[in-house]
Amino acid sequence: MKLAVHFGAGNIGRGFIGALFSQSGYHVTFVDIAEQVINQLNTEKRYQVKLATDQQETMTIDNVSGLNNLTQEQEVVEAIGKATYLTTAIGPNILPHIAPLMAKGIMERVRKTDEKLYVIACENQISATDLLKGYIFDHLDEETKEKLAGKVYFFNSAVDRIVPIQNNKGSLDVLVEAYYEWVVEANESIPHVEGMKIVSDLAPYIERKLFTVNTGHAVIAYLGYLGKKETIDQALGDEAILAQVRATLSETGAYLIHQYGLNPDEHQQYIDKIINRFKNAHLHDAVTRVGRSPIRKLGPNDRLVKPAVEAAKAGLSYSNLAKAIAAALHFDYQEDPEAVKLQEMIKEKGVPAVLQEVSGLEENNEITKEIVKQY
């Protein structure tokens, strides 16, 4: 049986990427430091993925096991040596921490076999696999780097599936929305995985997704939090928030249409489809989950600041994006460490200085002035 090694045994790993590999006839070895989850995978060897629909359809995911990368390093290295795919769904910030072990596995692998390995980081980050490749290469000697050609391939991807915080009380079962998209940029034939879409140019797909799904989700979360809403669907039940989300996605849409020549009518249909996904009450998706890590989400290449900057460069409107950024700066959820840190930074330095440090926006920038006004 073919093997996929997947770093990240959390809800997205189990409910999305790992599930697709299992359904495609792969054995999936999940790698994580969550000892309870790893032990359960090895004991139960299967779990259920439940769809957030009226029918609550379920599918059984089997041929799975787990390894703890803190205590089973050599076993992880050996698994990488046998795998067809090496993937992640672990968070962009964690990629530098798992890269040394991946590098060790790849180094041993290329000494022993010429079999091809395909590495894909399935993260909400533009060019996440390129980042991972850079971190891995930092831990490879020159001889190994030269051996990778024709043996180890690194492909960028865009992923899209809503996986809310689970109330699974220690169960491996995962609730996910029915819709998903996994787009991989590759210019050669690669082994089939059910649900994976291969394209030659990822940029339009990843920016369309990031600046519609992720931007829209963030706007709902931050405005919903300010409006004392508990869940994403409740926030969208507020007509003022819904109107603001549509206005913001009109701005990101105008940039995407300008940049990639998208069909305006088709893109509007895409926006409508995304908003309808967010209205799914079966997901019970908390605004505090979606809004977490505001410092990362206010980064210069992320879902709020990047489209505002690109819109400004193109001479397009960005005032609604500025309002969304201002709302994010008010996210003071005490159980999120980044939210706490962000509020401390604002208190100490003020909004303009924080925008320069976190978002790369100069204090005299017109976008900064608009954000400060909205704040």
URCORNOR-V824513 format. One record per pair of residues at least 4 apart in sequence whose C-alpha atoms are under 7 Angstrom apart, sorted by the first residue. I is the first residue (numbers start at 0). J is the second residue. Records with the same first field share a line. If there is no record, write none. Layout:
I: J + J
//
This chain:
0: 25 + 26
1: 25 + 26 + 83
2: 25 + 26 + 27 + 81 + 82 + 83
3: 25 + 26 + 27 + 28 + 82 + 83 + 84 + 85
4: 27 + 28 + 29 + 78 + 79 + 82 + 84 + 85 + 86
5: 17 + 27 + 28 + 29 + 30 + 85 + 86 + 87
6: 29 + 30 + 31 + 86 + 87 + 88 + 89
7: 12 + 29 + 30 + 31 + 87 + 88 + 89
8: 12 + 13 + 29 + 30 + 31
9: 13
10: 14 + 162 + 173
11: 15 + 88 + 162
12: 16 + 17 + 88
13: 17 + 18
14: 18 + 48 + 173 + 175
15: 19
16: 20
17: 21 + 27
18: 22 + 60
19: 23 + 192 + 193 + 194
20: 24 + 25 + 27 + 192
21: 25 + 26 + 27 + 60 + 61 + 62
22: 193
23: 192 + 193
26: 62 + 63
27: 62 + 63 + 64
28: 63 + 64 + 65 + 66
29: 64 + 65 + 66
30: 65 + 66 + 67 + 68
31: 66 + 67 + 68
32: 67 + 68 + 69
33: 37
34: 38 + 67
35: 39
36: 40
37: 41 + 65 + 66 + 67
38: 42
39: 43
40: 44 + 45 + 63 + 64 + 65
41: 64 + 65
44: 61 + 62 + 63 + 64
45: 59 + 60 + 61 + 62 + 63
46: 59 + 60 + 61 + 171 + 172
47: 57 + 58 + 59 + 60 + 172 + 173
48: 57 + 58 + 59 + 172 + 173 + 174
49: 55 + 56 + 57 + 58 + 173 + 174 + 175
50: 55 + 56 + 57 + 174 + 175 + 176 + 177
51: 55 + 174 + 175 + 176 + 177 + 281 + 282
52: 281
66: 71 + 75
67: 71
68: 72 + 75
71: 75
72: 76
73: 77
74: 78
75: 79
76: 80 + 103 + 104
77: 81 + 104
78: 82
79: 104 + 105
80: 104 + 105 + 107 + 108
82: 116
83: 115 + 116 + 117
84: 116 + 117 + 118
85: 117 + 118 + 119
86: 118 + 119 + 120 + 121
87: 119 + 120 + 121
88: 120 + 121 + 122
89: 93
90: 122
91: 122 + 124
93: 97
94: 98 + 131
95: 134
97: 101
98: 102 + 131 + 134 + 135
99: 103 + 135 + 138
100: 104
101: 105 + 135
102: 106 + 135 + 138 + 139
103: 107
104: 108
105: 109
106: 110 + 143
107: 111
108: 112
109: 113 + 146
113: 150
114: 150
115: 150 + 151
116: 150 + 151 + 152
117: 151 + 152 + 153
118: 152 + 153 + 154
119: 128 + 153 + 154 + 155 + 156
120: 127 + 128 + 155 + 156
121: 156 + 157 + 158
122: 127 + 158
123: 158
125: 205
126: 130 + 155
127: 131 + 155
128: 132 + 153 + 154 + 155
129: 133 + 155
130: 134
131: 135
132: 136 + 153
133: 137
135: 139
139: 143 + 144
140: 144
141: 145
142: 146
143: 147
147: 151
154: 183 + 184 + 185
155: 183 + 184
156: 182 + 183 + 184
157: 181 + 182 + 183 + 205
158: 180 + 181 + 182
159: 179 + 180 + 181
160: 176 + 178 + 179 + 180
161: 175 + 176
162: 174 + 175 + 176
163: 282 + 284
164: 284
165: 173 + 174
167: 172
181: 194 + 195 + 196
182: 195 + 196 + 197 + 198
183: 195 + 196 + 197 + 198
184: 197 + 198 + 199 + 200 + 201
185: 197 + 198 + 199
186: 199
201: 205
202: 206
203: 207 + 259
204: 208
205: 209
206: 210
207: 211 + 255
208: 212 + 213
209: 213 + 214 + 302
210: 214 + 251 + 302 + 306
211: 215 + 248 + 251 + 270
212: 216 + 273
213: 217 + 302
214: 218 + 302 + 303
215: 219 + 244 + 248
216: 220 + 289
217: 221 + 289 + 290
218: 222 + 244 + 323
219: 223 + 231 + 234 + 240 + 244
220: 224 + 231 + 286 + 287 + 289 + 290
221: 225 + 290 + 326 + 327 + 330
222: 226 + 240 + 326
223: 227 + 228 + 234 + 286
224: 228 + 286
228: 233 + 234
229: 233 + 285 + 286
230: 234 + 283 + 284 + 285 + 286
231: 235 + 277 + 284 + 285 + 286
232: 236 + 277 + 278 + 279 + 280
234: 240
235: 240 + 241 + 278
237: 241
238: 242
239: 243
240: 244
241: 245
242: 246
243: 247
244: 248
245: 249
246: 250 + 319
247: 251 + 319 + 320
248: 252
249: 253
250: 254 + 316 + 317
251: 255 + 306
252: 256
253: 257
254: 258 + 310
255: 259 + 261
256: 260 + 261 + 262 + 263
261: 266
262: 266
263: 267
264: 268
265: 269
266: 270
267: 271
268: 272
269: 273
270: 274
271: 275
272: 276
273: 277
274: 278
275: 279
285: 289
286: 290
287: 291
291: 335
292: 296 + 337 + 338
293: 297 + 327 + 337 + 338
294: 298 + 337 + 341 + 357
296: 301 + 302
297: 301 + 303 + 304 + 357 + 358
298: 304 + 357 + 358
299: 304 + 305 + 358 + 359
300: 304 + 305
301: 305
302: 306
303: 307 + 320 + 324
304: 308 + 358
305: 309
306: 310
307: 311 + 317 + 320
308: 312
309: 313
310: 314 + 315 + 316 + 317
311: 315 + 316 + 317
317: 321
318: 322 + 369
319: 323
320: 324
321: 325 + 366 + 369 + 370
322: 326 + 370 + 373
323: 327
324: 328 + 370
325: 329 + 370 + 373 + 374
326: 330 + 374
330: 338
331: 338 + 339 + 342
332: 338 + 339
333: 338 + 339
335: 339
336: 340
337: 341
338: 342
339: 343
340: 344
341: 345
342: 346
343: 347
344: 348 + 353
345: 349 + 350 + 353
348: 352 + 353
349: 353
350: 354 + 371
351: 355 + 362 + 367
352: 356 + 362
353: 357
354: 358 + 359 + 360
355: 359 + 360 + 361 + 362
360: 364 + 367
362: 367
363: 367 + 368
364: 368
365: 369
366: 370
367: 371
368: 372
369: 373
370: 374
//
